[in-house]
Amino acid sequence: MRVLLSNDDGVHAAGLRALVEAFDGDEVWVCAPDREQSASSHAISLHRPLRLHTLGPRRHAVDGTPTDAVHLGLNLLLRGSPPDVVVSGVNHGPNLAGDVHYSGTVAAAKEGALLGVPAIAVSLASPPPQDFGAAARFAAALARALHASRPRAPILLNVNVPPGPVRGWRPARLGRRSYGDQVTEKTDPRGRPYFWIGGEGAPVDDDIPGSDCNAVFREGLVAVTPLLLDGTDQRALADLGRLAPADYAREPGP
Ligand code: MN
C-alpha cells in the first residue's frame, strides 16, 4: 500500500511516529504541519506562501495547517500517483462527538476524502504518558481492510481508541459531549483583560447507547464512526417548505 500520513500535533509528535512504525513494509509518505495545530479545524492557507521542509526521503513538514499538509501531500508530492489511503493521527487525546468540528486531526483526514482518497482519522483517548502503538496498529489494520474493500465513494472514518490494549472495536455514531460554557477573564501584565475559552473540568459525555463516547469510555472498545462529507441535513431539507420568509417566493428544492 501507498499511504499518506499526517496529523495536527506536528510532524515530530509521538503519535505520528507510531503510525509510521505501524505501516512498516508499506510505501509511507509523511506530510504534516511543522508544529502543533490542534483545534485548527479545516482551515486552509490561501493568503500566504507555504514552505515545505524535507526531513528525509518521503518525509515532509509544512508551515501550515493539517489541511494544507494533506493538500500539498496529495496535489504536490503525490500528484499523479495518489496514495491508497490517508491516515491522520494518532492524535494526543480523543476526537469524539462534536470534537470532530474543531479537530485538525479529523480535518486532515477529511481533506484526503474530499480529494478522493479513502481516509482515516485516529485519536487516542488516553491521558499522558501515552502509548500510541496499539492505536497505530489498529489504524494500520483498518486501513488495509478499507483499501481491500475498494470503497466506491469517498469515505472518511473517525476512529477513537481507548487506553490500553485494543480488545475490539465497534461501529458507532457520534455522541454528545459538553465542555461547559465557561469563559475565564483575567488581566494581563499591561492591565488589559484577556479571555480563555473552556473551563477547567473534564468534558461531560452523555450516556448514549451506540455512541462513540460510550464505546470508548463505557465499553473500552475502539469506536469507528463514518462521517459524511455532504453535511446536508436531509430531514431539515424536507421540512424547509414550512419556513416562509415574508415577501420571498420559494422555488421547489431537490
Ligand atoms: Mn491534536
Residues whose N, C-alpha, C, O or C-beta is under 5 A from the ligand:
A	BS01	MN	D8 D9 S38 N91 H92
